[in-house]
Amino acid sequence: MLSNIALGRFYPGNSFVHRLDPRVKIVLVVVLLITVFFSNNYLAFFTNLAAIFIFMVFAKISFKNYFKNMKVILFIVLFTSVLNIFYAKGPLLFKIGPVAITKCGLDNSIFVAFRLLTLILISSLLTFTTSPTDLTDALERILKPLCVFKIKTHELAMMMSIALRFIPTLLEETDKIIDAQKARGADMESGNALKRIKALVPILVPLLVASFRRAFDLAMAMECRCYNGGDGRTKMKVLHICSNDVFAISAVVTVFLLVLWSNFWVLAVHL
């Protein structure tokens, strides 16, 4: 069921990761994402995975919630990984008819799957431990230098956080619409691909109408509360960097340096 998907949800808590400054969390997530793409060998990948696993343990959120997010892209991960097996040259491992499996192809397949799954884990760690309000404040502070170019950073941050916040709501709405259409006798699982696509129309139309209605209600609520953007707004909660943030920054920088070292070390071994 779509309502079981944990994408974009926030789980309140008082863990080490929850208490981190949201600005620090966003920056660290970006660094970890860059580190994942810098990982070109298994040692670097295991270093990344170990660091992410430690942060997941410190977040004190059930591992089941992370795996719910993985189910969303599991088919894409498998499909992409299988394709990458056949698009690399190198030492031949085995051959089945015209299909040749090489060592480089197998490595590429594993690396692609690892990167995609790791990206989901890292992004989930951010959304699970950061409320939409904190996320908006952090994005606004990070994007504040863009004000020099007359870019309204507060409105931009607000739109991004609202879009992320309403992902679980839209998934729940879709689930309800699917159940309602099935109760009316709609068949969405049989027939060829064309029939299945046509069966989505009774779902997409009410979902689109409900989305516009929800957006209109939200706009009216913001207008009734005299929301006029970021001009002259003050912050009830002022963000500060503390010792926990310094420790987290040091840990992520250490992981980044270890990944770079492992890349150079593996390259030196092969040379």
LOZA-786139 format. One record per atom (N, C-alpha, C): residue number from 1; x, y, z. Coordinates in pm, 1 decimal. Atoms other than C-alpha are relative to their C-alpha. Example, Ala and Ser with C-alpha at 12.3 -4.5 7.8 and 13.67 -1.06 7.14 Angstrom:
k;xx;yy;zz
1;89.0;-119.0;0.0
1;1230.0;-450.0;780.0
1;90.0;120.0;0.0
2;-82.0;-119.0;-6.0
2;1367.0;-106.0;714.0
2;-77.0;109.0;73.0
//
This chain:
k;xx;yy;zz
1;84.3;-119.4;0.0
1;0.0;0.0;0.0
1;88.1;124.8;0.0
2;-78.4;-121.5;10.6
2;120.8;350.6;-83.8
2;12.0;72.5;132.7
3;-5.2;-68.6;-129.1
3;39.9;475.9;265.1
3;112.1;-52.0;89.0
4;-108.9;55.7;-79.5
4;314.6;250.6;401.6
4;136.3;54.4;-41.4
5;-125.3;-56.3;45.9
5;581.8;440.7;207.5
5;40.3;114.0;92.6
6;-45.4;-98.9;-98.4
6;793.4;652.4;442.9
6;65.5;120.8;-64.1
7;-67.8;-108.4;70.0
7;916.5;896.6;178.6
7;-49.4;136.0;48.0
8;33.7;-135.6;-40.3
8;926.9;1254.3;309.4
8;-56.3;13.8;140.5
9;58.1;-7.6;-134.3
9;802.8;1169.1;660.4
9;103.2;51.6;101.0
10;-83.6;-45.1;-111.1
10;938.1;1324.4;979.0
10;-40.5;-75.2;125.7
11;24.1;73.9;-123.6
11;973.0;1117.4;1297.1
11;60.7;79.4;116.2
12;-52.4;-79.8;-111.7
12;1001.1;1338.9;1608.2
12;83.4;-85.8;94.9
13;-85.9;70.9;-93.1
13;1271.4;1243.3;1853.0
13;100.0;94.6;63.7
14;-101.4;-80.2;-69.1
14;1556.1;1363.5;2072.0
14;136.3;-66.7;-10.2
15;-125.4;71.1;19.1
15;1842.5;1161.7;1930.6
15;113.0;96.6;-35.4
16;-117.4;-80.5;37.2
16;2191.3;1284.5;1847.2
16;-20.2;67.2;-135.2
17;19.7;-55.3;134.4
17;2096.8;1333.6;1480.2
17;-113.9;101.7;0.5
18;109.9;-96.0;-9.6
18;1768.8;1506.2;1567.9
18;47.5;135.7;52.7
19;-44.5;-123.8;-64.6
19;1954.7;1762.4;1779.5
19;101.0;78.5;-82.6
20;-95.8;-71.9;83.4
20;2199.1;1856.0;1504.4
20;-66.4;121.5;-64.3
21;48.4;-118.3;69.4
21;2163.7;2199.5;1348.0
21;-45.0;-40.3;-141.2
22;48.0;41.9;133.4
22;1948.8;2155.2;1032.2
22;88.5;48.6;-114.2
23;-93.0;-46.8;103.0
23;2195.2;2366.2;832.9
23;117.2;-95.4;-13.4
24;-111.6;95.6;0.6
24;2474.3;2129.8;932.7
24;-43.2;-131.0;-64.5
25;48.2;125.9;58.0
25;2261.4;1828.5;841.5
25;-9.9;7.7;-151.2
26;12.5;-14.1;145.2
26;2189.6;1961.1;493.4
26;137.8;-1.0;-66.2
27;-135.7;-4.8;55.7
27;2556.7;2039.7;428.5
27;66.9;-137.0;7.8
28;-60.6;132.1;-15.1
28;2667.4;1701.9;565.3
28;-60.9;-101.4;-96.0
29;65.0;88.9;96.5
29;2412.0;1521.8;348.1
29;57.6;22.7;-139.4
30;-59.4;-30.4;131.0
30;2549.3;1701.4;40.9
30;141.3;-57.6;-9.5
31;-136.7;54.1;-0.9
31;2905.3;1605.0;139.6
31;-2.0;-152.0;-11.1
32;8.8;146.1;8.4
32;2802.7;1242.2;192.9
32;-40.4;-46.3;-139.5
33;40.2;34.3;136.3
33;2632.6;1236.9;-146.6
33;118.7;11.5;-95.6
34;-120.5;-15.4;83.3
34;2950.5;1369.1;-309.0
34;97.7;-112.8;27.3
35;-91.4;108.0;-37.8
35;3151.1;1110.9;-116.0
35;-40.8;-132.2;-64.7
36;48.2;123.4;62.7
36;2930.8;832.0;-251.1
36;43.4;-7.1;-145.9
37;-38.0;-0.6;141.5
37;3003.3;936.4;-609.9
37;150.9;-0.7;-18.8
38;-145.2;8.2;5.7
38;3374.4;964.7;-530.3
38;49.6;-141.9;28.3
39;-40.1;136.5;-36.2
39;3377.9;602.6;-412.9
39;11.2;-85.6;-125.6
40;-25.1;78.3;121.3
40;3536.7;392.4;-686.9
40;48.6;-141.2;29.7
41;-45.4;134.2;-35.6
41;3626.0;76.0;-495.1
41;-81.1;-47.8;119.5
42;81.2;60.2;-106.4
42;3475.5;-160.9;-242.6
42;39.1;51.2;138.9
43;-42.3;-52.5;-129.9
43;3683.2;-26.4;47.0
43;-66.5;134.1;27.1
44;65.8;-130.3;-15.6
44;3545.8;324.6;-10.8
44;-149.4;-17.4;23.0
45;143.6;23.9;-16.7
45;3192.0;189.3;-41.7
45;-33.4;-48.5;140.5
46;25.2;51.3;-134.4
46;3214.7;-3.1;284.3
46;23.9;109.3;104.9
47;-22.3;-112.8;-90.7
47;3356.4;309.4;454.4
47;-123.0;89.5;4.1
48;122.6;-79.7;7.9
48;3056.7;509.4;332.0
48;-115.3;-68.0;70.9
49;112.1;74.4;-57.4
49;2812.8;239.7;432.2
49;9.9;-6.6;151.5
50;-19.3;5.1;-145.4
50;2962.9;209.2;780.3
50;-35.0;134.3;63.8
51;30.8;-132.8;-54.2
51;2938.1;586.8;834.5
51;-150.8;25.7;1.1
52;145.3;-20.2;7.7
52;2575.3;597.1;718.4
52;-71.8;-86.9;102.8
53;60.2;91.3;-97.3
53;2490.1;296.0;934.9
53;13.2;56.0;141.8
54;-20.9;-58.0;-133.5
54;2639.0;468.8;1242.4
54;-96.9;116.4;22.7
55;94.3;-111.3;-12.6
55;2431.4;782.0;1176.6
55;-143.7;-50.8;14.1
56;134.5;57.8;-11.6
56;2120.7;565.0;1132.0
56;-24.0;-52.8;141.1
57;12.7;49.8;-137.4
57;2186.1;402.4;1470.2
57;-17.5;116.8;97.1
58;10.3;-117.6;-86.7
58;2236.5;744.3;1633.3
58;-133.8;71.5;-15.7
59;130.1;-64.9;20.7
59;1907.0;865.5;1480.2
59;-111.8;-68.2;77.5
60;97.0;75.8;-79.7
60;1719.7;595.0;1678.4
60;-137.0;-10.6;-69.2
61;121.1;22.6;78.8
61;1465.2;536.1;1401.5
61;5.0;-142.2;-54.2
62;5.1;140.1;41.2
62;1352.5;186.2;1309.9
62;53.7;-17.4;-142.8
63;-56.7;26.6;131.8
63;1545.0;38.5;1017.9
63;-109.3;-36.1;-101.0
64;110.1;36.1;88.9
64;1212.4;-76.8;877.7
64;-46.0;119.8;-82.2
65;42.2;-120.5;71.6
65;1130.2;282.6;782.5
65;92.9;31.8;-117.3
66;-94.0;-22.8;110.3
66;1446.6;310.2;572.0
66;-27.2;-96.8;-114.4
67;24.7;99.7;103.7
67;1364.5;-11.1;387.4
67;-131.0;27.3;-73.9
68;122.6;-39.3;69.0
68;1016.0;123.0;310.5
68;31.1;94.6;-115.4
69;-38.5;-91.9;106.1
69;1178.1;402.1;112.0
69;73.1;-71.0;-112.9
70;-73.5;73.4;102.5
70;1401.2;153.4;-67.8
70;-94.2;-72.6;-96.1
71;93.4;74.0;84.6
71;1098.3;-36.7;-197.6
71;-50.9;84.5;-115.7
72;50.4;-89.3;103.3
72;998.2;270.3;-398.8
72;83.7;-10.4;-127.2
73;-87.0;0.1;117.6
73;1300.8;249.0;-628.5
73;68.5;-134.8;-21.5
74;-66.3;129.8;10.6
74;1389.4;-119.5;-591.9
74;1.1;-51.4;-143.3
75;6.2;45.7;139.3
75;1271.8;-201.3;-944.9
75;98.6;78.3;-86.8
76;-92.8;-83.0;78.2
76;1471.0;92.2;-1088.3
76;144.1;-41.5;27.0
77;-135.2;42.0;-36.2
77;1780.6;-19.0;-898.1
77;36.8;-131.2;-68.6
78;-27.1;129.7;61.4
78;1754.5;-377.3;-1022.4
78;12.1;11.8;-151.4
79;-1.7;-16.0;145.5
79;1677.1;-273.0;-1380.0
79;129.1;68.7;-46.0
80;-122.2;-72.3;35.8
80;1967.3;-24.3;-1392.4
80;123.8;-86.0;21.6
81;-115.1;85.4;-29.0
81;2206.9;-272.6;-1234.9
81;16.7;-108.3;-105.3
82;-7.1;104.7;102.3
82;2120.7;-545.4;-1482.7
82;50.8;56.4;-131.7
83;-46.2;-61.6;124.1
83;2173.0;-307.9;-1774.9
83;149.8;26.5;2.7
84;-142.4;-33.5;-9.1
84;2515.8;-204.7;-1647.5
84;90.5;-122.5;-8.8
85;-82.0;121.2;11.2
85;2633.5;-566.2;-1645.5
85;51.1;-18.8;-142.2
86;-31.8;29.9;139.7
86;2635.1;-574.9;-2026.0
86;68.6;115.6;-72.0
87;-58.1;-115.3;66.4
87;2790.9;-233.7;-2094.7
87;140.1;31.0;52.2
88;-138.0;-20.1;-44.6
88;3150.8;-284.1;-1986.4
88;87.4;-110.5;-58.1
89;-96.1;95.7;52.3
89;3457.0;-453.7;-2129.6
89;102.8;-32.0;107.2
90;-98.2;41.4;-98.0
90;3714.6;-646.7;-1933.1
90;14.6;-150.5;1.8
91;-18.5;144.8;-11.6
91;3811.3;-996.1;-1816.6
91;-134.2;-73.4;3.0
92;125.5;75.0;10.7
92;3538.7;-1245.5;-1907.7
92;-14.8;-95.8;118.3
93;29.2;91.2;-109.8
93;3379.4;-1426.6;-1613.2
93;-68.8;-125.7;-50.8
94;68.7;113.3;62.9
94;3132.7;-1648.3;-1799.6
94;-86.7;53.6;-113.2
95;77.6;-37.9;117.4
95;2925.0;-1647.8;-2114.8
95;-115.7;-96.2;-16.5
96;119.4;79.6;22.8
96;2569.4;-1768.1;-2174.5
96;-55.2;37.3;-137.2
97;42.7;-32.1;136.2
97;2504.2;-1778.8;-2546.3
97;67.5;127.7;-46.8
98;-59.6;-127.1;44.1
98;2552.1;-1427.2;-2686.9
98;26.8;98.0;113.7
99;-14.3;-89.5;-114.6
99;2547.9;-1274.4;-2338.2
99;131.3;-29.3;72.3
100;-129.2;14.7;-66.1
100;2895.8;-1215.7;-2192.4
100;2.6;86.0;126.2
101;-8.5;-71.2;-127.9
101;2944.7;-1120.6;-1827.8
101;147.0;21.5;32.1
102;-138.8;-32.6;-30.9
102;3270.3;-939.1;-1751.9
102;11.5;47.4;144.7
103;-24.6;-44.2;-137.2
103;3430.6;-847.4;-1421.3
103;-32.7;148.8;15.4
104;29.3;-143.4;-6.5
104;3406.4;-474.4;-1498.3
104;-150.5;24.9;-3.0
105;144.8;-15.7;6.8
105;3039.5;-511.0;-1588.6
105;-66.4;-34.4;131.7
106;56.1;39.9;-129.0
106;2965.5;-692.5;-1264.3
106;30.9;104.5;107.2
107;-36.2;-105.3;-96.1
107;3155.0;-427.9;-1064.3
107;-86.4;124.2;-20.9
108;83.2;-117.4;29.1
108;2966.7;-147.8;-1240.1
108;-142.8;-19.5;49.8
109;136.0;29.8;-44.4
109;2636.6;-318.0;-1163.7
109;-12.6;14.7;151.5
110;2.2;-9.1;-146.6
110;2718.3;-347.1;-792.6
110;16.1;145.0;44.7
111;-23.5;-139.1;-37.9
111;2847.2;11.7;-776.3
111;-124.3;85.1;-21.9
112;121.1;-78.2;30.2
112;2534.0;154.9;-941.9
112;-109.5;-29.3;102.9
113;101.0;37.2;-99.9
113;2303.7;-40.4;-708.2
113;34.2;59.8;135.6
114;-42.4;-55.0;-128.8
114;2506.6;68.2;-407.0
114;-24.2;150.6;5.9
115;16.7;-145.9;0.5
115;2501.1;434.9;-508.8
115;-146.7;39.3;13.6
116;142.0;-34.9;-4.9
116;2126.0;444.0;-565.8
116;-59.8;-26.5;137.5
117;54.0;33.0;-132.0
117;2042.5;268.3;-240.1
117;56.7;90.7;109.1
118;-62.5;-88.2;-98.2
118;2289.3;482.2;-45.9
118;-60.1;139.5;-6.3
119;63.2;-131.2;13.9
119;2135.1;799.9;-186.8
119;-134.3;3.3;72.4
120;128.9;7.0;-68.7
120;1795.5;688.0;-56.7
120;19.6;1.6;151.3
121;-25.4;4.4;-143.9
121;1939.0;611.3;288.4
121;39.6;137.7;53.5
122;-47.6;-130.8;-45.8
122;2113.8;948.8;314.6
122;-113.1;102.1;-0.2
123;110.7;-95.9;6.9
123;1812.6;1151.4;199.2
123;-107.8;-32.3;103.5
124;97.1;39.8;-102.3
124;1584.2;950.4;429.3
124;45.4;43.6;138.4
125;-53.9;-41.3;-129.8
125;1813.2;1023.8;722.8
125;-25.9;148.2;25.3
126;25.7;-143.1;-15.5
126;1766.8;1395.9;658.6
126;-147.8;27.8;27.5
127;143.5;-29.5;-15.0
127;1387.6;1396.5;620.0
127;-58.8;-63.3;126.0
128;51.6;65.6;-120.3
128;1327.3;1150.5;907.3
128;30.3;79.0;126.9
129;-46.0;-64.5;-123.5
129;1514.7;1366.3;1159.6
129;-11.2;152.5;-3.2
130;10.4;-145.5;11.6
130;1435.2;1721.1;1038.6
130;-143.8;37.4;-31.5
131;137.6;-42.5;23.1
131;1093.7;1883.7;1067.3
131;-7.2;95.0;-119.0
132;12.9;-92.7;113.3
132;957.9;2082.5;769.7
132;34.0;144.0;36.6
133;-31.0;-136.5;-42.7
133;988.1;2405.2;971.7
133;150.8;22.1;10.2
134;-146.2;-11.4;-11.3
134;1354.2;2344.6;1056.9
134;66.0;-6.5;-137.4
135;-55.1;12.4;134.3
135;1420.8;2242.1;698.5
135;-14.8;130.4;-77.1
136;21.7;-128.9;65.9
136;1270.1;2567.7;572.1
136;97.7;104.9;50.7
137;-92.8;-97.4;-58.4
137;1476.8;2776.9;813.5
137;142.9;-25.2;-46.8
138;-137.0;33.0;39.7
138;1795.9;2591.5;725.9
138;24.9;33.3;-146.6
139;-15.6;-31.2;142.2
139;1742.1;2620.7;350.6
139;6.2;150.3;-23.6
140;-0.6;-145.6;15.0
140;1667.1;2989.4;385.7
140;134.8;58.0;40.7
141;-130.6;-50.4;-45.0
141;1988.0;3048.3;582.7
141;110.5;-35.6;-99.2
142;-104.4;43.4;93.6
142;2197.9;2848.5;336.4
142;-8.2;77.5;-131.3
143;18.6;-69.3;128.4
143;2047.8;3022.5;32.1
143;3.4;151.7;14.5
144;5.8;-144.7;-23.5
144;2067.2;3369.1;190.3
144;95.7;80.9;-87.9
145;-88.6;-78.3;89.5
145;2372.1;3478.8;-18.5
145;-61.5;29.1;-136.7
146;63.4;-24.7;129.8
146;2147.4;3453.5;-326.5
146;-85.5;125.8;-0.2
147;76.8;-125.2;-6.4
147;1961.1;3760.8;-202.0
147;71.2;112.7;-74.2
148;-75.7;-100.5;74.4
148;2238.2;3962.3;-364.8
148;-49.8;8.3;-143.9
149;50.1;4.7;137.0
149;2090.9;3852.4;-699.6
149;-152.2;18.1;-6.1
150;142.6;-29.6;-6.9
150;1738.0;3958.0;-591.7
150;-87.1;-126.8;-5.0
151;75.1;125.2;-5.8
151;1630.2;3595.5;-541.5
151;-65.8;-10.6;137.6
152;73.8;9.9;-125.5
152;1360.8;3549.3;-276.2
152;22.6;-137.6;60.8
153;-41.3;129.1;-53.8
153;1526.7;3273.9;-79.5
153;-102.8;-58.7;95.9
154;99.1;52.5;-93.9
154;1254.4;3248.2;185.7
154;-112.8;-71.6;-73.8
155;107.0;62.6;77.1
155;983.1;3176.5;-70.5
155;47.7;-128.4;-67.3
156;-56.4;119.0;63.5
156;1211.6;2930.0;-249.7
156;11.5;-114.5;99.9
157;-13.1;102.7;-103.8
157;1287.5;2743.3;73.8
157;-136.9;-49.8;44.0
158;135.2;38.0;-39.4
158;918.6;2745.8;167.3
158;-62.1;-96.0;-101.1
159;55.8;87.8;103.7
159;816.5;2592.1;-166.4
159;63.2;-138.8;3.9
160;-68.4;129.6;-4.5
160;1079.7;2318.1;-138.7
160;-45.7;-82.2;119.3
161;40.4;74.2;-119.5
161;980.6;2224.6;216.8
161;-146.7;-43.5;-7.7
162;141.0;37.2;14.5
162;606.1;2229.6;138.1
162;-14.2;-117.6;-95.8
163;4.6;110.9;95.7
163;662.1;2005.4;-164.9
163;43.6;-130.5;65.5
164;-48.4;120.1;-68.9
164;859.4;1761.4;50.9
164;-99.4;-46.1;105.7
165;95.6;33.4;-107.0
165;603.0;1777.7;331.4
165;-123.7;-70.4;-52.8
166;125.0;53.7;49.6
166;308.8;1689.4;107.3
166;16.5;-130.2;-79.0
167;-18.1;130.4;65.6
167;463.7;1378.0;-48.0
167;-75.3;-110.1;74.2
168;77.8;104.2;-70.8
168;327.5;1148.5;230.1
168;-150.3;22.1;-9.5
169;142.9;-30.2;8.2
169;-8.9;1327.3;214.7
169;-57.4;-43.5;-134.6
170;46.3;38.8;133.3
170;-40.5;1272.9;-161.3
170;0.1;-151.9;-16.9
171;-3.0;146.6;6.8
171;59.6;908.2;-123.2
171;-121.0;-59.4;72.0
172;118.5;47.5;-72.2
172;-213.6;856.6;136.8
172;-127.0;27.9;-79.7
173;116.0;-34.4;82.9
173;-462.4;1035.7;-89.7
173;-13.8;-96.5;-117.0
174;1.6;94.7;111.6
174;-365.0;811.1;-381.9
174;-48.7;-136.8;45.0
175;42.1;129.0;-54.8
175;-410.6;503.3;-164.7
175;-151.4;-4.1;22.3
176;144.1;-5.6;-23.4
176;-761.8;613.0;-66.4
176;-78.1;-3.1;-131.3
177;67.9;-3.0;129.9
177;-858.2;683.5;-428.0
177;2.6;-138.0;-64.7
178;-10.8;135.1;57.5
178;-732.3;342.2;-540.9
178;-99.2;-94.4;67.0
179;95.3;85.3;-71.7
179;-934.8;168.2;-267.2
179;-143.9;33.5;-38.3
180;136.0;-40.4;37.7
180;-1244.0;371.4;-359.8
180;-36.7;-49.2;-140.0
181;27.7;44.6;136.9
181;-1213.0;286.2;-729.4
181;-14.7;-152.2;-6.7
182;13.4;145.8;-4.8
182;-1161.0;-82.6;-651.9
182;-133.6;-40.4;59.8
183;130.0;29.1;-60.8
183;-1471.8;-76.8;-431.6
183;-114.0;20.9;-99.9
184;101.2;-22.8;104.2
184;-1663.1;54.1;-734.7
184;12.8;-98.9;-116.2
185;-13.0;103.9;102.7
185;-1544.4;-243.1;-940.7
185;106.0;26.7;-103.3
186;-104.7;-30.2;97.5
186;-1247.5;-86.6;-1121.3
186;106.3;-109.3;0.4
187;-100.9;104.6;16.0
187;-1000.1;-342.6;-1255.8
187;129.2;66.7;-46.4
188;-126.0;-68.3;31.6
188;-642.7;-207.2;-1248.4
188;117.7;-95.0;-13.6
189;-110.6;94.1;-2.7
189;-437.8;-525.3;-1245.9
189;-2.0;-100.9;-113.2
190;7.4;95.8;110.4
190;-552.2;-726.0;-1548.1
190;3.1;74.6;-133.0
191;-4.6;-59.3;132.9
191;-522.2;-667.1;-1921.6
191;142.4;35.5;-40.5
192;-131.8;-36.9;50.7
192;-236.6;-544.8;-2136.3
192;42.9;135.8;56.2
193;-55.4;-124.5;-52.6
193;-21.4;-237.9;-2075.4
193;-90.3;119.3;-30.2
194;86.4;-112.0;37.7
194;-259.1;-4.4;-2262.5
194;-122.5;8.7;91.9
195;116.0;1.0;-88.4
195;-556.9;-111.2;-2049.6
195;37.2;45.4;140.8
196;-43.1;-41.2;-134.4
196;-357.9;-62.5;-1729.8
196;25.0;150.0;5.2
197;-21.4;-144.1;4.8
197;-258.7;286.2;-1838.9
197;-134.0;73.5;2.1
198;132.5;-62.0;0.4
198;-623.0;371.7;-1913.0
198;-66.6;-11.2;136.9
199;59.4;17.6;-132.3
199;-718.4;234.5;-1571.3
199;53.0;101.9;101.8
200;-54.9;-100.5;-91.3
200;-497.9;503.9;-1412.3
200;-74.0;132.9;-8.0
201;71.0;-127.3;16.7
201;-719.5;784.3;-1543.9
201;-96.4;27.3;116.0
202;88.9;-26.2;-115.4
202;-985.6;738.9;-1269.3
202;74.1;28.5;130.1
203;-79.5;-30.4;-118.9
203;-700.7;773.3;-1018.6
203;63.1;138.1;-12.6
204;-73.4;-124.2;19.2
204;-508.6;1066.0;-1168.1
204;-90.7;122.6;3.9
205;90.1;-116.0;5.1
205;-809.4;1293.4;-1225.7
205;-42.1;44.9;139.8
206;34.7;-45.4;-136.4
206;-942.6;1295.0;-865.3
206;121.4;39.3;83.2
207;-120.7;-38.0;-73.4
207;-584.4;1307.9;-734.3
207;42.8;141.4;-37.3
208;-34.8;-134.4;44.4
208;-516.1;1618.0;-944.7
208;-95.8;103.4;59.2
209;99.5;-91.4;-57.1
209;-841.1;1780.0;-828.0
209;25.1;19.5;149.6
210;-26.0;-8.8;-144.2
210;-762.3;1698.9;-463.2
210;126.9;80.1;28.6
211;-124.8;-73.9;-19.4
211;-408.9;1839.9;-501.8
211;-22.6;149.9;-15.2
212;30.2;-141.9;18.2
212;-539.5;2170.9;-638.8
212;-83.7;53.8;115.9
213;83.2;-43.2;-112.2
213;-801.1;2187.6;-362.5
213;85.1;18.8;126.1
214;-86.1;-10.1;-117.9
214;-537.6;2122.8;-97.0
214;92.9;121.4;-11.2
215;-86.6;-116.0;19.7
215;-305.8;2383.8;-248.6
215;-76.8;130.7;21.4
216;82.3;-119.8;-19.4
216;-591.2;2638.4;-253.7
216;-27.8;22.8;148.1
217;25.6;-12.0;-144.0
217;-676.4;2566.5;111.5
217;124.5;48.9;73.4
218;-124.1;-42.2;-63.4
218;-311.3;2605.2;209.6
218;28.8;147.6;-28.4
219;-22.3;-140.4;35.4
219;-282.8;2935.2;19.8
219;-93.7;91.4;77.5
220;95.8;-80.4;-75.4
220;-598.7;3065.4;188.7
220;39.3;7.7;147.5
221;-41.5;1.2;-140.4
221;-470.0;2961.6;532.7
221;119.9;91.8;22.2
222;-117.4;-86.8;-12.4
222;-137.3;3137.8;473.6
222;-39.6;146.8;-15.0
223;44.4;-138.0;19.2
223;-316.9;3449.8;349.5
223;-76.8;50.5;121.2
224;74.8;-39.6;-119.0
224;-551.3;3454.3;650.7
224;92.5;29.2;118.0
225;-98.5;-26.0;-106.0
225;-244.1;3446.9;874.7
225;96.2;112.9;-37.5
226;-76.7;-118.0;43.1
226;-107.4;3751.4;687.9
226;143.1;-34.6;-41.3
227;-133.8;37.5;47.8
227;185.6;3563.5;536.8
227;33.7;84.7;-123.0
228;-41.2;-83.7;112.4
228;375.7;3798.5;306.0
228;145.5;-23.3;-37.8
229;-137.3;31.8;37.3
229;705.0;3622.3;247.5
229;96.0;18.7;115.7
230;-102.4;-7.6;-103.3
230;1030.3;3662.2;434.5
230;33.1;139.7;46.4
231;-31.6;-138.5;-36.2
231;1031.0;4042.6;460.2
231;-43.5;29.6;143.3
232;30.2;-41.4;-136.7
232;1053.9;4155.8;822.0
232;-34.4;-112.4;95.2
233;33.8;111.9;-87.3
233;1005.6;3806.3;963.5
233;112.7;-24.7;99.5
234;-96.9;37.6;-102.9
234;1176.9;3709.1;1287.2
234;-9.9;-151.0;25.2
235;-6.3;143.3;-25.8
235;1271.4;3360.9;1409.4
235;-25.2;-28.4;147.9
236;23.4;40.7;-137.5
236;1127.2;3203.8;1721.2
236;114.7;-86.3;51.1
237;-108.9;89.6;-36.7
237;1406.3;2945.8;1718.3
237;124.3;39.8;-79.4
238;-124.4;-42.9;63.4
238;1754.3;3082.0;1646.6
238;95.3;-119.2;-7.8
239;-88.3;114.0;21.7
239;1993.0;2825.7;1499.7
239;141.0;33.0;47.4
240;-135.6;-16.9;-50.3
240;2331.1;2778.9;1669.3
240;78.2;-129.2;-25.1
241;-89.9;114.4;13.0
241;2626.3;2551.4;1603.2
241;49.6;-38.0;139.0
242;-44.3;46.4;-132.1
242;2708.6;2337.8;1908.8
242;105.6;-109.7;-15.5
243;-106.8;101.1;1.9
243;2960.4;2068.3;2003.0
243;-40.8;-124.4;-78.7
244;45.8;114.6;77.5
244;2746.1;1790.8;1853.9
244;17.9;22.9;-149.9
245;-16.4;-32.6;141.0
245;2754.6;1968.5;1518.7
245;146.5;-8.2;-42.4
246;-143.3;6.3;29.1
246;3132.3;2003.3;1533.6
246;46.1;-144.6;-9.9
247;-35.6;142.3;3.8
247;3163.8;1631.9;1610.1
247;-49.5;-65.6;-128.9
248;55.4;58.2;122.5
248;2935.0;1538.1;1318.8
248;77.5;46.4;-122.7
249;-79.1;-52.6;112.2
249;3127.9;1765.4;1081.3
249;134.6;-70.6;-7.5
250;-130.7;67.8;-2.9
250;3457.7;1610.7;1191.5
250;-11.8;-143.9;-49.5
251;19.4;139.5;41.3
251;3318.1;1258.9;1140.8
251;-18.8;-10.1;-151.0
252;25.6;5.8;144.3
252;3192.3;1330.3;788.4
252;125.2;38.8;-79.4
253;-125.4;-37.6;66.7
253;3516.1;1507.1;689.7
253;99.3;-116.0;4.9
254;-87.8;117.0;-11.1
254;3708.0;1203.8;818.3
254;-38.8;-108.0;-100.5
255;47.3;98.6;97.9
255;3491.2;973.2;604.6
255;39.2;42.3;-140.4
256;-36.0;-51.1;132.5
256;3549.9;1195.0;301.7
256;149.3;-20.7;-28.7
257;-144.3;18.2;17.2
257;3928.8;1185.9;354.4
257;36.4;-147.3;-13.3
258;-25.8;143.7;11.5
258;3922.9;808.5;406.1
258;-36.4;-52.8;-138.0
259;40.5;42.6;134.2
259;3736.6;762.7;78.2
259;103.6;44.1;-103.6
260;-103.3;-48.0;92.9
260;3989.6;980.0;-106.7
260;127.7;-82.1;14.4
261;-120.2;80.6;-22.5
261;4275.3;788.3;55.3
261;-14.3;-139.1;-59.5
262;21.6;134.8;53.9
262;4122.6;452.8;-40.6
262;6.5;0.1;-152.0
263;-8.3;-8.5;146.0
263;4087.0;568.6;-402.2
263;145.5;5.9;-47.1
264;-141.3;-10.3;36.9
264;4454.5;668.8;-419.4
264;75.6;-128.4;31.7
265;-69.0;122.6;-40.3
265;4564.0;353.4;-235.9
265;-27.6;-112.7;-99.0
266;35.9;105.2;96.2
266;4375.5;118.9;-470.5
266;64.1;28.7;-133.8
267;-63.3;-35.2;126.7
267;4506.7;310.4;-771.5
267;148.5;-29.9;3.5
268;-142.3;26.9;-13.3
268;4864.8;281.2;-640.8
268;27.8;-150.1;-2.0
269;-17.6;146.5;-1.2
269;4822.5;-94.1;-581.0
269;-7.3;-55.7;-141.5
270;15.5;50.2;135.6
270;4702.0;-150.9;-936.5
270;115.0;45.0;-91.9
271;-112.9;-44.5;80.2
271;4990.8;53.2;-1077.9
271;126.8;-75.7;36.9
//
